[in-house]
Amino acid sequence: MAESVISVKDVKIRYRFLKKVSLIKSMFSLKKMNKAEYFEAVKGVSFEVEKGQILGIVGKNGSGKSTLLRAIAGIFCPDEGTIDLHGHNVSLLSIGVGFKAPLTGRENVYLSGMLLGFTKQQIDQKLDEIIEFSELGKFIDRPVKTYSSGMYSKLAFSITAILETEIMLIDEVLSVGDAKFRKKSYDKMKSLIDDRDRTVIIVSHNTETLKSLCDNILWIHDGEMKMMGTTEEVLPKYIEFMS
């Protein structure tokens, strides 16, 4: 019997934002100046991911893909429903998530590694490999706030790829960086995926990447699951829909 590594059940995630009310209107109303409103980004999504499975998540911009991925990573807490990783450790690879801008790249390696559950000694053993793979050279000791988006993505990918976790969540970063690094990161990801003990979820708009890497595809549309199945079943229908 296949082992479930990720169980998502009836997950709903809402964003709270404030709608400003003008001063004039507030003078004639007992309502507060700022009125809270809610947007439901994920609407009761349920699915299972088995050990060693490579799942791609597709959908138009604003469909809830990244929100769902960050909830699985533990960054967001669902407003309703449950997410169970069955005791496995998880890493999220996403631009703009996880680094402290005033710290150097080297310091962020240690911070990220410890947040993933690795000890300082374990990170020490992998540090040179991470720096070499990132191709950052002397920039590793400069603040991350000085990095370009490409440099940021190189460091983020290198940490996640070298400090290997049981579950890897990847949000669009395979398409960031120069052509040489994209090829290197793709090859590295391919080698990591070949380890069938590792479970991977990839959010991407690059259908060719998903076609070559993923076993199954989850299609989310306006926060709801539209379809889930094999890559061969789902991806052509998604491409047709988007065209």
N, C-alpha and C positions, 0 to 999 in steps of 0.2 A: 504493500500500500504506500502511495506517495506521501511524503512528509510535507505538511504545510509549514512554511516559514513566515509568511505574512498573511494575516487574516483581517480583512477590512469588512466591517458589518454595519450597514445602515448609517454610514458616516455623513453628517451634515456639518458644514462650517459656514459661519456667518461673519461678515465684517460689519462693524459698527462705525458709523461716521456721523458727523454733525452737520446739520443743515442750518446755516445762519439765517436768523430772522432780523429784519431791519429794525433800527431803533424806533422809528415812527410806529411800525406795526406793534412793537412790544409795549408802547405806551397805551395802546388801546386793547391790550390783551393780558390775561393772567398767565399766559404761557411763558416758559423760560425763553431767554434770548436765543439759546441754541437748542434745537430740537434733534433728538437722536433718531436716526433711521438705520435700517439694516439691509444688507445685501447678502443673499445666500449664494455663496460661491460654489459649494458642493452640496448636492441635494440627494442624500440618501443612497450613496454609492456602496456597493458590496462586491467583493471578489476575494479569491484566494490565490496566492502565489506559492508554488511548490519549490522545494529545495532544488537548486541548480537551474531553475527556469530563468530565461531572459525575457522580460516583459517590456514591450514598448507601449507608451501612452501617447495618443495623438488627439488632436482637436484644434479648433481654431483658437486664435488669441482670445484670452478672457474666458475660456471654457472651464477653468478650474484645475488644470493639470499641475501647475507648479504649487498651488495651494495644497492639493492632495499629497503631493510628494513631500512637502515640508511637514505636513501632519504625520506622515509615516516616519519621517526623521525625528519627530518629537519636538519640532520648533513650534508648531501650532497644536493646540488641544481641541479636538472636535467638540462642537456644541452638543451634538447628539451622536450616538453610536460608539463603536469601539474599534481600536486598532491593536492587534496582538502580534508581536514579533517573535513570540515563543522563546524568549530568552536569548535571541541572537543579537550581536552587536551590529550597528549600522552606521554608514557614513553617507553624507550628502555632498555631492559635487555640484556646486551652483555658483555662478558669478554673483558677487555681492552678498554672499552669506558666509559667515564664519570667521572672517579676519578682523582684527582690530587695527584700524588705519594708522594710528600713531606708532605702532610697534613695527620692528623690522621684519623682513621675510623670515629670517632665522627664528626670531622670537615667536612668530606666528606658526611656524612648524611645530614648535614645542607646545604652544597653546592648543592648536588643533589636534595634535596627537593625544594630548592628555584628555581633551574632551571626548575623544573616541575611545578612551579607556586604556591607552598605552602608558607604560611607566616611562620615566625619564631615561632609564637605562635602555629600554627597547627603542626609544626614539634616537638616542645616541648612536645605536648600532646601524640605524637606517639613514641618518642625517646626510652623510656624504652622498649616498645614492640619490636621495631626494634632490639635493642641490644640483648634482650633475645632470639629472634627468630634466630639471626645470630650465636649464640653460641660462640662468639668471646671472651667473658670475658674481661680480662685486655688488650687484644690486641686492643680493640676498641680505646684506647688512644695511640696507637703506629702508626707510619707512615705507610700508605698503601704500600709504596715501600718495606716494610719488610714482606708483606703478601705472602703466597703461593697462587697458583691459586685457590685452594679450598677455602681458607679464603676469597679471593677476591670475588669469586662467591657467597659465603654465604652472605656477606654484600650487594652485588649488588641485589641479589634476595630478601633479607629482606626489603630493601628500597622500591623496586618496589611493593612487595606484601602487605606491610603495608600502604604505602602512595598510595592508590588506585587511578588510573587515569581511564578515560573513555575508552581509547585505550591502550592496552598493546602489545608491540612488544618484542618477546622473541627469542633470537638467541643462540640456543644450550646449554644454561646454565642449563637446567634440567638434563643434563647428567654429570655435573661436581660436584665434592665434594665426601665425603664418602657416603657409602651406606645408613647410617641412615639419613643423611641430604637429599639425593636424594629422599628418601621415604617421608620425611616431606615436602620438596618443591613440590613434585608431588601432595600430598594431599592438600596442600595449594592452588596450582594452580587449582586443581579440584574444590575446594570450591569457588574460585574467578570466575571460568568459569560458575558455576551454577547461578551466577547473570546475567541474560539475558540482563541487561542494559549495560554490559561491552563487548567490542569487542576486540578480541585477534588474533594476527598473530604469528604463531610459525614456526621458521626455525629449522629443525632438520633432522638428518640422522637416528634417531631412529623411525622406522616405527611403532613399537608397541605403542609408545607414541602418535604418530599422529593418529593411528587407534582408540585409546581409547579417545582422547580428541577432535579431529577435526570434524567439520561438512563437510567442503569442503577442497579440495587440489588444489593448484596451482603448476604445474610442469613447471620449467624453465630449458631450455637446451641451453647452449651456448648463454645466454643473451636473448633468445626469449621464449615466452610462447608456450610450446608444447601441454599442455592440462590443462583444469580446469573443475572441476565438483565435485560431491560428493566423499567423502572418499572411498566409496565402488566401485565407478567407476574408479577413477584415481590411487589409491595406488597399486592395483594388477598389473596394466599395468606398473607402474614405477618400481616396484620390479622385474618384469619379464625383463624389459629393462636393469636394472642394473646388473642382474645376467648373 
